[in-house]
Amino acid sequence: MSKGARKKRSTRPWQNPDAMRGLGDLLAPAGDVDDELELDGYEVKRVDGERAVKDYVCPECGNTVPAGESHVVVWPVADNDLRRHWHRHCWRLEVRRSSGADA
């Protein structure tokens, strides 16, 4: 291996932990919710698969949202007790139905 090749490798940013430290913000999701999942009068929060530790039943399809699967938690703005865990695609269908868009 030539000296030039060694020098190039040592200057690659992914081999320098200090250079990689600021990339977390670039790779992180922009927000908690996709614009496509928002519905007036409801709070919608995304739950990543790593944080999903229990099984839930989706109110739309009646199927299980298994532990480890990313999904959304939805509740009316005024009532946190009505929180429900939905598959993302099921909630997206509900948003489209409620907003008058075709599903």
C-alpha positions, -999 to +999 in steps of 0.1 A: +000+000+000+014+034-009+018+063+016-008+083-003-034+056+001-028+055+039-031+092+041-064+093+022-079+066+045-069+084+076-087+116+065-120+100+056-148+116+078-164+083+087-132+072+104-131+103+125-156+101+154-154+139+159-164+145+123-194+121+126-207+136+158-228+162+140-244+138+115-271+126+140-292+157+134-291+152+096-301+116+099-329+121+125-365+124+113-376+160+107-406+158+131-427+134+151-454+131+124-456+131+087-478+159+073-499+131+056-509+118+090-522+150+106-559+155+112-575+186+127-587+180+163-563+151+169-528+147+183-507+122+164-474+109+176-451+084+158-438+054+178-406+039+164-402+001+165-376+002+192-400+019+216-430-003+207-428-028+235-464-041+237-490-055+213-520-033+206-552-037+185-556-013+157-592+003+158-594+005+120-586-030+109-589-050+142-555-066+137-527-066+161-500-039+160-472-062+172-444-051+196-414-039+176-435-024+147-435+013+142-470+028+144-488+060+155-507+069+186-537+091+181-561+109+205-585+138+204-569+170+215-591+174+245-591+138+258-558+119+264-578+089+278-590+081+242-554+073+230-554+045+204-525+028+186-530+026+149-510+010+120-496+040+100-514+029+068-547+025+087-545+060+102-535+074+068-567+059+053-588+074+082-572+108+075-580+106+038-616+096+045-621+123+071-605+150+049-626+140+019-597+128-002-599+095-021-584+065-004 
